[in-house]
Amino acid sequence: MSLLKKTATEQAQALAAKQISATELVQEHYAQIKAVDNEVKAFLYLDEKNALAQAATIDKKRAAGEKLSPLAGIPLALKDVMAQANVPTTCGSKILEGWRPPYDATLVTKLKANDVVILGKTNMDEFAMGSSTENSAFGPTHNPWDLTRIPGGSSGGSAAAVAAFEAPISIGTDTGGSIRQPAAVCGIVGVKPTYGSVSRYGLIAFSSSLDQAGPFARTVEDAAMVHAAIAGFDPKDSTSINSPVPDFVSAARKKDVKGLKIGVVKELSGDGYQTGVAEKFSQTLDLLVSLGAQIVEVSCPNFQYALAAYYLVAPSECSSNLARFDAMRYGLRVGDDGQRSAEEVMNLTRQAGFGREVKRRIILGTYALSSGYYDAYYGSAQKVRTLIKQDFDNAFKSADVLVSPTAPTTAFKIGEKANDPLAMYLNDIATIPVNMAGICGLSLPNGLASEDQLPSGFQIMAPAMADDRLYLVGGAIEAALKDKWGKPFWEFAPKLKGSKC
Ligand code: GLN
């Protein structure tokens, strides 16, 4: 029987019970990738030979009776923003063409230590700038629920891979919503951990004070398992938090929200959401009440400035971070004919290697950081960040977690917003405050929007280092919804042509 539609937890049980080998499980996922990825286009690179060699080693260890991690042998898809030794790493950009990192990101080291099998690298908006994966230099990824639509972004490839049963779990990064928004529009679970709680070492920087890697999965418990494997202090990351990691998996299994206070953020609900998304949001609040939680309304007045401040902070940091792609050190080099100056080669390379959105942000950021404007733009944006954090601190005085819809709409059509950067930026209206304050957030599917029958997402937000609360509340909602529907959410997804499950 195919295990493709099983959760990572169930796949791990089948492996432990020796009903299937890691080699067979990995082969089954590659067969699915080969069957559907010509249309979904979630992957940029498949590492099949190494993955199968690793699976064979895990099978040997298991046969020898070695004690293995709960994730041993589980296949995973990795966003191409993470450095993986000797594997092409592009960040969705032409500028890194041909680059194979000489080292593993800490997150990759941890996954390998848990014997997770990395199937390959997934497509993304170039340097993680975008909300639709249309900014990838290698073409867009398609949403498995409707191939004419976007899978969200910037981690669209990782989200689509899980939604299309090409992998049970994957890794994304979230600077302003890039895990939660693709999770929402692809109908899966995505978690943006507390800033500094998962190492950024080897995560190619977009906006260093906001970037955070985290898991995608089809269930809350699976996401908790991956999160547990990648979290923890890392001396190689100067912003890493050195404090105990909460027990995410136990929280996910508890499924009890009685007496919890759930804060609805006034500024993140109401107008501006697609009708079906707003309907699902209020139905999920009713569900929480039926489970014994208490709903309170909170106000975060400074959230209205979050998007504007984000679009100063993120481009500013990107203009500085992307200065290292200068044709001298990594990847592409254009026009080096022995006659041109180094500066000319740099210019030609950056012109050819970066896409439009990346250039737009470098220019915006360079302007915002220039002397004479620094205080007015970057300085003010940083002050807004403090105010947003204060809003969260106040709100968490009266609520254990805060909630909102994850994204204003369901998946839109490929091309629909491609030439309208402002419309694209507005996708992250509900996710950006979490990054600006460095706290954590989770998105889980809460149904199909009435008008288009596409997945809608429910966002849960918790204070820094209280990521276990995301799993506690997410796990309870997921279980109640499954009872109500009589089946897990992914059973509503249409079958892709050629799919093995
Ligand atoms: N869509 C947002 C942006 O374009 C967020 C991206 C992200 O989280 N990496 O910046």
Residues whose N, C-alpha, C, O or C-beta is under 5 A from the ligand:
A	BS01	LIG	A128 M129 G130 S131 G153 S154 T173 D174 T175 G176 G177 S178 D428
